[in-house]
Amino acid sequence: MQTPSTRFFVIQSFLEIKSRKGKIPKPPAKVDDPRERGFFTQLLQGMVRHELLLEEELTRRIRRRKKLQGAVSAIIKLGFFELLFMERIPARASIHQAGWLAERFRVSAAKPLINGVLRKFLTELDQGYDPEKEHHFNIYESIPAWMLQRWEKDYGEIKARNLAKASNRFPGIHLTLHFPEKRNLVTKEFSNLSIAFEPHSLIPEMFVLQDGKGFLKTEAFQKGWISVSDPASVLFMLWAEPFFQGRVLDVCAAPGGKSLKMASFDKVSALYLNDLSHSRMKKIHDNIQRTRLTPSGMMQSDGSQLPFRNDQFDTVFIDAPCSSTGTIQKNPDIKWTTSEKELLKNLDLQAQLLDEGARVLKPGGTLIYSTCSLEKKENQNQVQLFLGRQSGFFLKHRSPESTLAQMDEWMYEPKPYFQILSGPLWGGFFGVALGCH
Ligand SMILES: C[S@@+](CC[C@H](N)C(=O)[O-])C[C@H]1O[C@@H](n2cnc3c(N)ncnc32)[C@H](O)[C@@H]1O
């Protein structure tokens, strides 16, 4: 059975997130058992993912909701979440733990209230209460109304609703194997540790874990042979491989998932890695040294003012900072930490990165731009504006002999753009290759 202390830290972190509109933190060091760390993340992410629904259920059941102490409402919301979404936890255990949490948070006086609300909720569920039928779509799927409206505008109502649903499901943990020669060692270690995994159906170098328990402590993860990546971004790199060649500059490289991939591309002869963030660049260093291609240069600089003369690279890759709305599945806090106004705060920077990338690109070279955003303004529109400013550039098409024909059904935008919208097993990703005359 799960130890009670994990839930204590979940409530503590949830209250912190609410008070400072912060990101979901890693489990605290005190939660040291790998399984408990996984449980912590599952509960906390779940509470944040379903926040609108949990709040609505609470408001319906407590007359003076605004007067309720933060800890009390958080404990009830955790209880609702477990009763609704954590089938493997017996309902009795969830309700019992809620009472224990009330004591730990020194709100014992509210124990009867917490107990009563959760018991009544359980009875209603047993009698067929279905929150999906009771609530407005955006409340049930816990998507801010403004975000849903933006998706409806960009993709139409049906796709927007599918996106909202997919953004709300945890897609499982996908690992990329960066060093094919380590495959046997990695699978042997997973088997020895009883970590259940299966190969990804489309991407040979990916594994799918049934749950995340234990893999963080494996030698394979610690040594960087495997890393967590979203299938959509890995598919993008496979799509883009034919465009990477010669001297390559990765402008926004950290933490290095895609740099590791491009270091294995045959047509890449020299690789230069850059990022604005020094601490994030440090993470790449060790891993990249083990690849086929040792980087020719690693630097920390502002990609909108690169320390290079004009016309230096055959390929410039800009994996731009963006709203990251394609990663909401794994980072549900994006729904609540970002306002509509803030969502597009990187637009100017993206345009500057594109223009600076164009400056250091050789004539005949390729500028590759990508984001993990679902926002057309950061994707297609950004590219169209660039093409309007830079008359020497044109959209490149994926080579017809590409082996990735099977993924066409996932693609949203007709070629030459690459766009995967978030689905049940992958996040959203956008990319494009721009040729220079
Ligand atoms: C989407 S992430 C890149 C992910 C990376 N390509 C990978 O595959 O692991 C965007 C990166 O852009 C970097 N960044 C933000 N502003 C930048 C700037 N002005 N110049 C260069 N890098 C920047 C961030 O530090 C962050 O590491």
PDBQT file of the ligand as one rigid body, heavy atoms in Angstrom, charges set to zero:
ROOT
HETATM    1  C1  LIG A 501      12.555  23.673 -27.010  1.00  0.00    +0.000 C 
HETATM    2  S1  LIG A 501      13.966  23.910 -26.071  1.00  0.00    +0.000 S 
HETATM    3  C2  LIG A 501      15.169  23.083 -27.023  1.00  0.00    +0.000 C 
HETATM    4  C3  LIG A 501      15.153  21.583 -26.852  1.00  0.00    +0.000 C 
HETATM    5  C4  LIG A 501      16.345  20.910 -27.498  1.00  0.00    +0.000 C 
HETATM    6  N1  LIG A 501      16.482  21.235 -28.900  1.00  0.00    +0.000 N 
HETATM    7  C5  LIG A 501      16.286  19.409 -27.342  1.00  0.00    +0.000 C 
HETATM    8  O1  LIG A 501      15.923  18.706 -28.283  1.00  0.00    +0.000 OA
HETATM    9  O2  LIG A 501      16.605  18.923 -26.248  1.00  0.00    +0.000 OA
HETATM   10  C6  LIG A 501      14.331  25.591 -26.385  1.00  0.00    +0.000 C 
HETATM   11  C7  LIG A 501      15.703  26.008 -25.913  1.00  0.00    +0.000 C 
HETATM   12  O3  LIG A 501      15.910  27.352 -26.372  1.00  0.00    +0.000 OA
HETATM   13  C8  LIG A 501      16.783  27.958 -25.464  1.00  0.00    +0.000 C 
HETATM   14  N2  LIG A 501      16.736  29.424 -25.690  1.00  0.00    +0.000 N 
HETATM   15  C9  LIG A 501      15.839  30.321 -25.231  1.00  0.00    +0.000 A 
HETATM   16  N3  LIG A 501      16.138  31.556 -25.690  1.00  0.00    +0.000 NA
HETATM   17  C10 LIG A 501      17.247  31.427 -26.459  1.00  0.00    +0.000 A 
HETATM   18  C11 LIG A 501      18.055  32.336 -27.184  1.00  0.00    +0.000 A 
HETATM   19  N4  LIG A 501      17.771  33.652 -27.229  1.00  0.00    +0.000 N 
HETATM   20  N5  LIG A 501      19.141  31.859 -27.831  1.00  0.00    +0.000 NA
HETATM   21  C12 LIG A 501      19.447  30.552 -27.792  1.00  0.00    +0.000 A 
HETATM   22  N6  LIG A 501      18.724  29.641 -27.103  1.00  0.00    +0.000 NA
HETATM   23  C13 LIG A 501      17.639  30.067 -26.456  1.00  0.00    +0.000 A 
HETATM   24  C14 LIG A 501      16.288  27.495 -24.111  1.00  0.00    +0.000 C 
HETATM   25  O4  LIG A 501      17.312  27.609 -23.133  1.00  0.00    +0.000 OA
HETATM   26  C15 LIG A 501      15.913  26.038 -24.405  1.00  0.00    +0.000 C 
HETATM   27  O5  LIG A 501      16.971  25.201 -24.053  1.00  0.00    +0.000 OA
ENDROOT
TORSDOF 0
